Amino acid sequence: MESGKSRVGFDAFHSFGNFSGASETPSGEVELDIEDLKKPIKGTLTAPVASLRTGKAGRDKDLRRALDGERHPEIRYRIDKVEARSRR
């Protein structure tokens, strides 16, 4: 991922109201064969909990607390498989 040009987002569904957020500072890497995209794709994605923004400072603070960002400062995803789906 190229610094300053990547973004990762999320949608949250909560009884007090749904919201979306994003991190502008994700990092990671993806392994793929550009010549044959039918071959397996795998990789990693990491987003710092402190970088998550929802557009409301109070909610951001509550989100970091709920995710225990002090003890767990990163959200990490491991990409094991990618499946194509048709667009209609």
MOCORWO-V616217 format. One record per helix or strand of 3 or more residues. SS is the DSSP state (a for helix, b for strand). FROM is the first residue (numbers start at 1). TO is the last residue. Records with the same first field share a line. If there is no record, write none. Layout:
SS=FROM-TO, FROM-TO
This chain:
b=8-12, 19-23, 27-31, 42-48, 74-79
a=49-51, 57-66
